[in-house]
Amino acid sequence: MAIPPPRLSPEDVRTELLRLRQGPALGHPGAVTALSDPLRTLLLARTPPLSNAASETTRLVGALRRAIDALTPHERRYAAADFNLLGEHSWPSLTERQESLARVLGCSAKTVRRHAGQALDTLALLICDGSYVTEPPPPGSDAPATTAAGTAPTDGTGRFFGITADSRVDVICSALPAADRARGRPSDPLYARCAGFADLDALLYVRVHLAQGFPAATIRDFHPGEYYNAEPDSLIVLGAPDRNTAYAEFGPHLPYTFTPPPEAAIAFPGHGDIRLAPLWAPEGELLADLTVITRLTLGQGTTVILLGGCMTLGVLGAAKCLLNGERGRRNTAYLDGIAPGGDLIAVTATRKIGGITDTPDLTTTEPLLLLTRDTAGGFTTRLNNATRYTGR
């Protein structure tokens, strides 16, 4: 009869992991031999069969690597550096590794230590409950592969947007002023409905990428004035309050305000009176815009995503930040890892380089601002890197 693995508390495991990550950590594999017998037994019991030549040390290191790989991309980055698994941050002491990571991320070592502590908590929990262990389906089975939680795979982008395979998704895009709408009257023989959208690039980007990722979902787009509430599963709003009345309706529930052009800016009156504005070249070319990503979860089940920017560049940057292939998946996992299924506001910068919209990567460079809240309270500032936004 198989002997069940020993029971350890997350606190017990965390204490041992704290000791393990000191010094060279997994950069010196023999360090795992200092783990307690109960923890070694637990890790070995959850290690897949290896060759007969594999030593206990190799199997222990493999088990720890598997657990670290099961973390979200955000937490995995800190844990991998802490346990000396990243060549670019391979230093003999934990302090040196964290300081090296802080230099690359452009933040303080204190910020790295805080995130590393959170990652360590998650890692200890994963090891305790074994949720990082996955078993393949039986040969010939039609059953889908399972995730660590034992359910069918869940797309991180879908989880962030609140979209499943057959969801109803409504997209409300900002509108140009009536005077600026070319061929804007339906009676015009050359009428083009899309000509009335202010953030058309972002709308097309969102529609195309959601259609690719969720081909069975129903996706509709609207001008602000033609939208009616059909209680969708996901509501995506593009633009800014001055050009999208649907965005403006959420204003009383948000801790920030937009100032429209020509003095375009975004301000957080109750959060340090922070004010950020687009960056312009002396000759008048737009160099960078503020990208504002807001997620609100309604009691009826609708997930509201506001993709904002002072100018159209910031709105397109928000769409690309969340939907641009692997980078988009990393970004949505990063944000959802900080506020799992909850309300959040992330502000970053989208730059225009050589005519190319540079997609933000939040796993490489933290947001300028990050706010979260629970269901009962107001927004709380989690990150404030606004001083980093100083110029070209």
Rosetta blueprint (number, residue, H / E / L):
1 M L
2 A L
3 I L
4 P L
5 P L
6 P L
7 R L
8 L L
9 S L
10 P H
11 E H
12 D H
13 V H
14 R H
15 T H
16 E H
17 L H
18 L H
19 R H
20 L H
21 R L
22 Q L
23 G L
24 P L
25 A H
26 L H
27 G H
28 H L
29 P H
30 G H
31 A H
32 V H
33 T H
34 A H
35 L L
36 S L
37 D H
38 P H
39 L H
40 R H
41 T H
42 L H
43 L H
44 L H
45 A H
46 R L
47 T L
48 P L
49 P L
50 L L
51 S L
52 N L
53 A L
54 A L
55 S L
56 E H
57 T H
58 T H
59 R H
60 L H
61 V H
62 G H
63 A H
64 L H
65 R H
66 R H
67 A H
68 I H
69 D H
70 A L
71 L L
72 T L
73 P H
74 H H
75 E H
76 R H
77 R H
78 Y H
79 A H
80 A H
81 A H
82 D H
83 F L
84 N L
85 L L
86 L L
87 G H
88 E H
89 H H
90 S L
91 W L
92 P L
93 S L
94 L H
95 T H
96 E H
97 R H
98 Q H
99 E H
100 S H
101 L H
102 A H
103 R H
104 V H
105 L H
106 G L
107 C L
108 S L
109 A H
110 K H
111 T H
112 V H
113 R H
114 R H
115 H H
116 A H
117 G H
118 Q H
119 A H
120 L H
121 D H
122 T H
123 L H
124 A H
125 L H
126 L H
127 I H
128 C H
129 D H
130 G L
131 S L
132 Y L
133 V L
134 T L
135 E L
136 P L
137 P L
138 P L
139 P L
140 G L
141 S L
142 D L
143 A L
144 P L
145 A L
146 T L
147 T L
148 A L
149 A L
150 G L
151 T L
152 A L
153 P L
154 T L
155 D L
156 G H
157 T H
158 G H
159 R H
160 F H
161 F H
162 G L
163 I L
164 T L
165 A L
166 D L
167 S L
168 R E
169 V E
170 D E
171 V E
172 I E
173 C E
174 S L
175 A E
176 L L
177 P L
178 A H
179 A H
180 D H
181 R L
182 A L
183 R L
184 G L
185 R L
186 P L
187 S L
188 D L
189 P L
190 L L
191 Y L
192 A L
193 R H
194 C H
195 A H
196 G H
197 F E
198 A L
199 D L
200 L H
201 D H
202 A H
203 L H
204 L H
205 Y H
206 V H
207 R H
208 V H
209 H H
210 L H
211 A H
212 Q H
213 G H
214 F L
215 P L
216 A L
217 A L
218 T E
219 I E
220 R E
221 D E
222 F E
223 H L
224 P H
225 G H
226 E H
227 Y L
228 Y L
229 N L
230 A L
231 E L
232 P L
233 D L
234 S E
235 L E
236 I E
237 V E
238 L E
239 G E
240 A L
241 P L
242 D L
243 R L
244 N L
245 T H
246 A H
247 Y H
248 A H
249 E H
250 F L
251 G H
252 P H
253 H H
254 L L
255 P L
256 Y L
257 T E
258 F E
259 T E
260 P L
261 P L
262 P L
263 E L
264 A L
265 A E
266 I E
267 A E
268 F E
269 P L
270 G L
271 H L
272 G L
273 D L
274 I E
275 R E
276 L E
277 A L
278 P L
279 L E
280 W E
281 A L
282 P L
283 E L
284 G L
285 E L
286 L E
287 L E
288 A E
289 D E
290 L E
291 T E
292 V E
293 I E
294 T E
295 R E
296 L E
297 T E
298 L L
299 G L
300 Q L
301 G L
302 T L
303 T E
304 V E
305 I E
306 L E
307 L E
308 G E
309 G E
310 C L
311 M L
312 T H
313 L H
314 G H
315 V H
316 L H
317 G H
318 A H
319 A H
320 K H
321 C H
322 L H
323 L H
324 N L
325 G H
326 E H
327 R H
328 G H
329 R H
330 R H
331 N H
332 T H
333 A H
334 Y H
335 L H
336 D H
337 G H
338 I H
339 A L
340 P L
341 G L
342 G L
343 D E
344 L E
345 I E
346 A E
347 V E
348 T E
349 A E
350 T E
351 R E
352 K E
353 I E
354 G L
355 G L
356 I E
357 T E
358 D E
359 T L
360 P L
361 D L
362 L L
363 T L
364 T L
365 T L
366 E L
367 P L
368 L L
369 L E
370 L E
371 L E
372 T E
373 R E
374 D L
375 T L
376 A L
377 G L
378 G L
379 F L
380 T E
381 T E
382 R E
383 L E
384 N E
385 N L
386 A H
387 T H
388 R H
389 Y L
390 T L
391 G L
392 R L
